[in-house]
Amino acid sequence: MLPSLEVDGTVATFFLYKNDSDKVAGASWQEIDYEVHGMGPHGEAPIQTNIITGNYTDRDINEIFLLRCRGPSLRYRSADGRRQARLP
């Protein structure tokens, strides 16, 4: 069940994570997050994905916010807001 994109304060998440990769030095960090937010701060880009790789001391975070679908195509922007593209 996903939250309504029209309601403030709702969120649904899906989280995949390698146990203890945040606590053990040298361990490979592997994490995938998928979040669907309702209205509010994320109202125009309510779908957020994060892929985190690397290790305990040096992580690479790839965060993307997907804009609300307003038609047959879906647009996205990165967390820094600079990149935009259309997904088929």
N, C-alpha and C positions, 0 to 999 in steps of 0.2 A: 504494500500500500504506500503510495507516494502522497506527500502533503499537497494541498492546493497551492498553486503559485499565486493565488489571489489573496491569501491570508497572511498577515504579519505574524512572525514568531514561530513558524513551523519549519521543521527541517527533517529530512530523511537521509541517512548515511549508509554507505557500504564501505567497509574498511578491510583491506588485506595487509598483513603485517608479519614479518619474520620475527618470532619471539626473541626477546633480549637483544636485538640488534642495536638498540639505543643505549645499552648498558655495558657491552663488552668491547673494549678497545680492539680494533682490528677486524671486528665482525662486519660482514657485508650488510649494509642497510638496504632493506627491500620493503617498500611500502607503496600501496595504491589506495587513494581515497576518492570516493565519489559522493558528492553531497548535492541534494536538491533543497534549496532554501525557498521559503515563501517570500512575500513582499518585505519591504524594509530596506536595509542597506544593500541587499543583493537583488532588489526588485527587477532591475533591467537585465541582469545576468545571473539568474537564479541557480544555474547548474555549475558546480565547481569541481574540478578534478585536480588531484595532486599526485605526481609520481616522484618518489624520493629514492635516490640511489646513492651509492658511495659507501662511506664507513662512519664510524662513531665520531671521528674528528673532522672529516671532510665530506659534507653531504652536498648533493646536487638536487635542488628542488625545482620541479617543472610544474607550475601552477597555471591553470587555464580556467577562465570563466566563460561559459556559453551563454549567449544572449537568448532572450525569449524568442521562441519560434513565432514568427508573424506571417508565415506563408509556407510555400513548399520547400524553401531552402532554410538552412540554419547557419547563422553567422556566429563567429566566436572572436574573443579578444583575449590576449594574455593578461596576466595579473598586472603588468605594468601599463596596460592599455594601449601599447604602441602597435601591436600586430593585429590585423583583422583579416579574415578570409571567409569565404563561403564554403560550406561543406555541402556536397551533393545530396 
